[in-house]
Every structure is written in structure tokens, then in C-alpha cells.
């Protein structure tokens, strides 16, 4: 079977696409899944370089979320059976064994590419906005709103009753952000603080969702409303920022950092509960994952280059074949 490995610290250009033997039959409490679709994301690029906070060493299978079909079940498995469609923490590999408790059943009628597109992004959005205590009627400012985690935050924020302002780097991307339900959009190439102030009657945003970091974070601290909350999601801008605590003190504001990996490791029951909520929303059509590119595993380098070039809107999905 085919697999994509990251074998050393480097870039997406160093990834290895190769054949390996399929796994053995699943053990007790495990299921074997034929993976049909996988999601990739910007944080993978950071992991390739060895700079991610939970890097576990090399080699590792690229990616971490996939949708597929159960083909076998080990002893003691009670919740799924062969033929079921599931979402699993699996990346660019064609067949994988995972613990039954790590799998989430995909609702009937949901395409596996759609299922594979939303786990990490929407779990990040729901967990973060819940931890920030986002309330109906509050203003949510989403940076990098055309990216995977950004679009998910726009989608979930609207569902939670917020007034959403989305920022992005081009009018074309902002058109998609608007399509996803944002009430207002801002092209942040020339800054955003004054526009946020104008849109919020001078108060600023109650919650700021920041996957960009760097200069964007610095300006966000000056765009926050009294008692506001800034969510640190990542650093696609390349530079972790330093919070000026005098600004936070004056605004009675909070900064919250979190990761999906930390949620799943340290609060697995909460993560599973959030996933059940998200699956219910997906099945009922209340959330709308956006996929801009679908490529085969053989084109994995090209897929990541699209991320590097900032051409992906929402999510890029990797399939097994052309």
C-alpha cells in the first residue's frame, strides 16, 4: 500500500511517497480502516521543520485526519463494524489500524472528503470559542478567515450567535468568507484596527481568533474590547508574538492559547463530546466545510505547495488515487 512519510527535518519538498506492507489484522479493541480521504493543514509544514510544539521525532506519517471505511474489527469492538464510514486520526496512508475509541462514525449521506476536511479545524474552532465564552450578540474577529481554521471559526461563530468580522489578504478570499456567513470583512493588508473600531462603535472585538500571530497579534491587542479574549491558534505569519501586558491590563483582557492535540491528550472526553456535537451539526447541515482543492497522494508535494503559496481556501483534501 502507499504511504507518505516525513523522514527528516526539512520541508514538504523532502516528503517520501512509497510502498509499504499493509498492517496486520487489528488487535483487541482496534479497527482496520481503508482510508479514502485525508485533510492537510498549514501546521503540518511547521511539523515537517521540527518546530511544532509536540514533535515526536522522525519518521512519521504525514497528516492526521482521515475518512474511510472499516474493513475489519478486532475482538472487543462493539461500536463499529465492517462497512461503517468513520473519521479517524490517520493521514497519508491507505490502510490503518486505530483504537475503536479514536474513531468517530460519519453520519449517513456525508461524503468522506467532507468528513475528512473538518475534524481538526472545526474542533479547534469549537473548543476555542467555547473556552473564550463567546456569547450571542458579541463581536468575533477572525483573522486568516479564508484558511481552514479561520473559515471554521466563521462558521461556528455564526452558529453560536456572534456578529462575525473576517479578515484576509485578498478580495477573492474575502468573497468566500462572506459566503460562509461573515457579517463584515476586512482586507488586512493595510491594517485593520481602525476598521474594527468603526464596525464596533469604537469598542473593539469581544473575541479575537488569531491563527496568524506576528504583527496581526500586535494589532489585535489594540483592537480588543474591554473584557475581551484573544485566542492564540497558531503562527501562520511566521512569528510568535509577545503580548504587551499593559494593554491587556488596561482592557481587562485575556489571552488564551490552546491546541487540538492538547485537548485530545489531556481532556479526551471533552474532545469526544465536541466531536459528537460537530457531527450532529454536520449531519443537519448547520456547518459547511469548504474544500478548495482535491489531489491524489502522489501529488502530495504539490498539495503542500498550494498551502505555502496561500492558494488553499478552507481545506485541501488528499485522495488515494487520481
C-alpha positions in Angstrom: 0.0 0.0 0.0 1.0 3.6 -0.5 2.1 5.9 2.3 3.7 9.4 2.6 6.5 9.9 5.2 8.3 12.8 6.7 11.7 11.2 7.3 13.8 14.2 8.4 13.6 17.8 9.5 13.0 19.9 6.3 10.2 21.0 4.1 7.4 19.4 2.1 9.9 19.0 -0.7 11.6 16.3 1.4 8.5 14.1 1.8 8.8 10.4 0.7 5.9 8.7 -1.2 6.5 4.9 -1.1 5.1 1.4 -0.9 5.0 -0.5 2.4 3.3 -3.7 3.6 -0.2 -3.4 4.8 -0.8 -3.6 8.6 -1.6 -6.9 10.4 -5.2 -7.7 11.3 -6.5 -5.4 14.0 -5.8 -6.3 17.6 -8.2 -6.3 20.6 -10.1 -3.0 20.7 -8.9 -2.0 17.3 -10.4 -1.5 13.9 -8.8 -1.5 10.4 -9.8 1.3 8.1 -9.3 1.7 4.4 -8.7 5.5 4.2 -10.2 7.3 1.3 -9.7 11.0 2.0 -7.3 13.0 4.2 -7.1 16.6 5.3 -3.8 18.5 5.3 -3.1 21.8 7.0 -0.6 24.6 7.5 0.6 23.3 10.9 1.9 20.2 9.0 4.6 22.4 7.4 5.7 23.5 10.9 5.9 19.9 12.0 8.0 18.9 9.0 10.6 21.5 10.0 10.7 20.1 13.6 9.3 23.3 15.0 5.9 22.1 16.2 5.3 22.0 20.0 4.5 18.3 20.0 7.0 16.9 17.5 7.6 13.3 18.3 10.5 12.6 16.0 11.1 11.1 12.6 9.9 9.3 10.5 6.1 9.9 10.8 3.1 9.5 8.5 2.1 12.9 7.0 -1.3 14.3 8.0 -3.5 13.5 10.9 -7.2 13.3 9.9 -8.8 10.9 7.5 -12.2 9.5 6.5 -12.6 5.9 5.4 -14.4 2.6 5.6 -14.0 -0.1 8.4 -12.8 -3.3 6.7 -12.1 -5.4 9.9 -12.6 -5.3 13.6 -10.6 -6.8 16.4 -12.0 -8.6 19.5 -13.9 -6.4 21.9 -15.0 -3.9 19.3 -18.7 -3.1 19.9 -19.5 0.4 18.5 -18.5 0.0 14.8 -18.4 -2.9 12.3 -17.1 -3.5 8.8 -18.7 -1.3 6.3 -19.2 1.6 8.6 -17.8 5.0 7.5 -15.6 6.6 10.1 -13.4 9.6 10.8 -10.0 8.6 12.2 -6.7 10.3 13.2 -4.9 8.9 10.2 -3.0 10.7 7.5 -1.5 9.8 4.1 -1.7 6.1 4.4 -4.1 3.7 2.6 -4.9 1.3 5.4 -4.5 1.9 9.1 -5.3 0.2 12.4 -6.7 2.5 15.1 -8.3 2.1 18.5 -12.0 1.9 18.2 -12.4 4.8 20.7 -10.4 7.0 18.4 -12.9 6.6 15.5 -16.0 8.7 15.0 -18.9 7.4 13.0 -19.7 9.5 9.9 -23.4 10.3 9.5 -25.2 8.8 6.6 -25.1 10.9 3.5 -21.9 12.7 4.3 -19.1 12.4 1.7 -15.9 11.1 3.2 -14.0 14.1 1.6 -16.2 16.5 3.6 -15.8 14.4 6.7 -12.0 14.4 6.4 -12.0 18.2 5.8 -13.3 19.3 9.1 -12.1 17.4 12.2 -9.1 19.5 13.3 -10.3 22.8 12.0 -13.8 22.6 13.5 -12.6 21.0 16.7 -10.1 23.9 17.1 -12.9 26.4 16.4 -15.5 25.0 18.7 -13.0 24.3 21.6 -11.5 27.8 21.3 -14.8 29.7 21.1 -16.2 27.7 23.9 -13.2 28.4 26.1 -13.4 32.0 25.2 -17.0 32.0 26.4 -18.3 33.5 23.2 -21.9 34.8 23.7 -24.7 35.5 21.3 -24.5 39.1 20.2 -20.8 39.5 20.9 -18.4 40.5 18.1 -16.0 37.9 16.9 -13.0 39.0 14.9 -11.5 36.1 12.8 -8.0 36.6 11.3 -6.9 34.4 8.4 -10.6 33.8 7.8 -10.1 32.2 4.5 -7.8 29.5 5.9 -9.0 26.2 7.3 -9.2 27.1 11.0 -10.4 30.6 10.1 -13.4 29.5 7.9 -14.3 27.0 10.6 -14.3 29.8 13.2 -16.6 32.0 11.0 -19.0 29.0 10.5 -19.1 28.0 14.2 -19.1 31.7 15.4 -22.2 32.4 13.4 -23.8 29.3 14.7 -23.1 30.4 18.3 -24.9 33.7 17.6 -21.9 36.1 17.2 -21.5 39.0 14.9 -18.5 38.0 12.8 -15.8 40.1 11.2 -13.5 38.2 8.9 -10.1 39.3 7.8 -8.0 38.0 4.9 -5.3 39.1 2.4 -7.3 39.4 -0.8 -10.8 40.4 -2.0 -11.2 37.0 -3.7 -10.7 35.2 -0.4 -12.9 37.6 1.4 -15.7 36.8 -1.0 -15.6 33.2 0.2 -15.5 34.4 3.9 -18.6 36.5 3.2 -20.2 33.4 1.5 -19.6 31.5 4.7 -21.6 33.9 6.7 -19.3 36.7 7.9 -21.3 39.9 8.7 -18.3 42.1 7.7 -15.0 41.5 6.0 -11.7 43.4 6.1 -8.7 43.2 3.8 -5.9 43.5 6.4 -3.0 44.3 4.0 -3.3 47.9 5.2 -4.1 47.1 8.8 -7.5 46.5 10.5 -7.6 48.3 13.8 -9.5 51.4 12.6 -12.0 49.4 10.6 -12.7 47.2 13.6 -13.2 50.2 15.7 -15.6 51.7 13.2 -17.6 48.5 12.9 -17.9 48.1 16.7 -18.8 51.7 17.6 -15.3 52.3 18.9 -15.4 49.3 21.4 -13.4 46.7 19.6 -14.0 43.0 19.2 -15.1 40.8 22.2 -13.3 37.7 21.0 -10.4 37.7 18.5 -9.4 34.4 16.9 -5.8 34.6 15.7 -4.1 31.8 13.7 -1.7 34.3 12.2 0.4 35.8 15.0 3.2 38.3 14.5 2.1 41.8 13.5 -1.5 40.7 13.4 -1.5 39.8 17.1 0.2 43.0 18.0 -2.6 45.0 16.3 -5.2 42.7 17.7 -4.2 43.6 21.3 -5.1 47.2 20.4 -8.4 46.1 18.8 -9.8 44.3 21.7 -13.0 45.4 23.6 -13.0 45.7 27.4 -13.0 42.3 29.0 -12.2 40.8 25.6 -10.5 37.5 24.9 -7.8 36.7 22.3 -7.4 33.1 21.1 -4.0 32.0 20.0 -4.5 29.4 17.4 -1.1 29.4 15.5 1.5 31.4 13.8 1.0 31.3 10.0 2.5 34.7 9.9 5.8 33.1 11.0 6.4 34.9 14.2 5.1 34.1 17.7 4.1 37.4 19.2 4.8 38.9 22.7 1.8 40.2 24.5 2.1 43.7 25.9 0.6 43.2 29.3 0.0 46.9 29.9 -2.5 46.8 27.0 -4.2 43.7 28.4 -4.3 45.2 31.9 -6.0 48.4 30.7 -8.6 46.5 28.7 -9.1 43.7 31.4 -8.4 41.4 28.5 -7.3 37.7 28.4 -5.1 35.7 26.0 -5.8 32.0 25.7 -3.5 29.5 24.0 -4.6 26.0 23.1 -4.2 23.2 20.6 -6.4 20.3 19.4 -3.6 17.9 20.3 -3.6 19.1 23.9 -7.3 18.8 24.1 -7.3 15.2 22.8 -4.4 14.2 25.1 -5.5 15.9 28.3 -9.3 16.2 28.0 -10.2 13.3 25.7 -13.8 13.1 27.0 -14.3 16.8 26.2 -12.8 16.3 22.7 -15.1 13.4 22.0 -18.1 15.4 23.2 -17.2 18.3 20.9 -16.8 15.8 18.0 -20.3 14.4 18.6 -21.7 17.9 18.6 -19.9 18.7 15.4 -21.0 15.5 13.7 -24.6 16.4 14.6 -24.2 19.8 13.1 -22.6 18.4 10.0 -25.4 15.8 9.6 -28.1 18.5 10.0 -26.4 20.9 7.6 -25.7 23.5 10.2 -21.9 23.7 9.4 -20.5 23.9 5.9 -16.8 22.7 5.5 -15.3 24.4 2.4 -12.9 22.4 0.2 -10.9 24.3 -2.5 -8.6 21.6 -3.7 -8.6 17.8 -4.1 -5.4 16.0 -5.1 -4.1 12.4 -5.0 -1.4 11.2 -2.6 1.1 11.0 -5.5 0.8 14.8 -5.7 1.4 15.5 -2.0 4.3 17.9 -2.6 2.1 19.9 -5.0 -0.7 19.9 -2.4 1.5 21.4 0.3 3.0 23.9 -2.2 -0.6 25.2 -2.6 -0.6 25.8 1.2 2.8 27.5 1.0 1.6 29.8 -1.8 -1.6 30.6 0.2 -3.8 29.3 -2.6 -5.9 27.0 -0.4 -9.2 28.4 0.8 -10.7 26.3 3.6 -9.2 22.8 3.1 -7.2 20.8 0.7 -8.1 17.1 0.6 -5.8 14.2 -0.4 -7.3 11.1 -2.0 -5.7 7.7 -2.6 -5.7 7.8 -6.4 -6.3 10.2 -9.3 
